[in-house]
Amino acid sequence: MLRKTLLHFIVNKPRDCKVLSVRNSALFINGAKASENFVYVIPYIDFPEQIKHKHIIEDNLLKRKSNIDLNKVENLWSMYEDLKQRKSEYDKKKEEISRELGKLIKSDPEGQEVKRLKIKVDLLKDNIRKLKGPLWSAEEAAILEVLKIPNTLHPQTSDVNKILHTHLSPPSGIKDHLNIGADLGIIEFKKNENYYLKGDGAIFELGAMFYFNEELRRNKFHQFSNPDFVKSVIVEGCGLDHSNPDSTFILHHNENTKVNPDSRLHLTGGGHLCSFLAYYAKNILYSKALPLRYFSMGRRYQPSPIKEDSLFHVSQSSVVQVFGAGKNAEETDMILQELIDILKSVYSQLGYHFRINLVSADKLFMWESLRVAVEMYSTSLNKYVEVANISVSGDFISKRLMFTYVENKQGHFPHIISGTVLNVPKFLACILEQDANFVLPEQFRVENWICN
């Protein structure tokens, strides 16, 4: 049964906070700001290597229907590189003159040449000092734009949705899950932020999660315990906007407390990708530890900008989240196919219509390179609803959060695969809207629960 959350601690509008300092990123901190903010992680930026294959980035942006101006990013990066090169030349020249000065001081400390070289060193120091501000500004402007470039698309991702598998036929009647739930006494719905599952609804919630728990364990996935709260740097590192109140629930102390907008806590719940990365950020593994195959059972908290009352838009959901990591794309592709087979099996055994869809590029989040969605038909919405998904993100997130592994004494970035294999509210809503009357699935009954 869903409980009330800590929503009275959550601010939906950042303007309610007294801002301590104005910044644009929690993930990238440079220059003078590094003395004001603790640097948790320094993201790995490989834009010079990426831009060598500019046509790939352009094709990626085109398929995603992104409005990023790649020429603007290139120009900013070029300006940053020019300033960095100029500072490097000043530093090199200063070191050369300082070495020469050190030799002359020993033989003729009061000579004219010594005085001349001292003046040159002072001028170079002054030039370096004056260059630091513009360099830091150019660096921040360039890298923040680079961090907005979305993940490279997976070879299987295309411009259009592709149906990979269909089971049974969609319902033909017209039903509303909230009306049915109220009539059966299993749903007490007040608003998207406040609802309760009762009776068979509560049994359905726990039974579904235990059912998926058993299936994942049987397929060699290990249960993981995650935190409910993560820092802003993790949210941004996972490709989400840490300052957007529609992206995550942002917490602060009270209206009289000065808040650093790039160092706040976010309520995500243990069933969230960010919660896994909170553990693995800036973490180094031995190669023999890979591949990782984990899952978590818990809550997911996510703001709902949609005002329509529905289990499809609730702010709190019970979910089963999977997380995997491999050495390369081949390993994660193997886990992807295995998870697709698991989803086909577990959903087919329940006897409801569903389809598995390969999502088109323009529907992906910026951190995804591929997403496979399990969809069920909603008669109240008259469309398919995503009740589960598997996302491939490659090494995109691991580079941003410095998640690495060591092989042959060299560091590498693992490839990540993740997804929500069960979203209880959405799943229950679609089942209530099936043609037949609602009956608790046999697999979810209390006598079939396996809780160990």
Helices and strands as residue ranges (DSSP letters): G 7-9, E 10-11, G 14-16, E 18-19, G 31-35, H 47-50, G 51-53, H 54-64, H 70-107, H 112-146, E 162-167, H 177-184, E 187-191, E 194-197, H 200-218, E 222-223, E 229-231, H 232-237, E 249-251, E 258-259, E 265-267, H 273-280, E 284-286, G 287-289, E 292-301, G 311-313, E 316-326, H 329-348, E 354-358, G 361-363, E 370-378, E 383-394, H 396-400, E 404-407, E 410-412, E 415-423, H 424-432, G 442-444, G 446-448
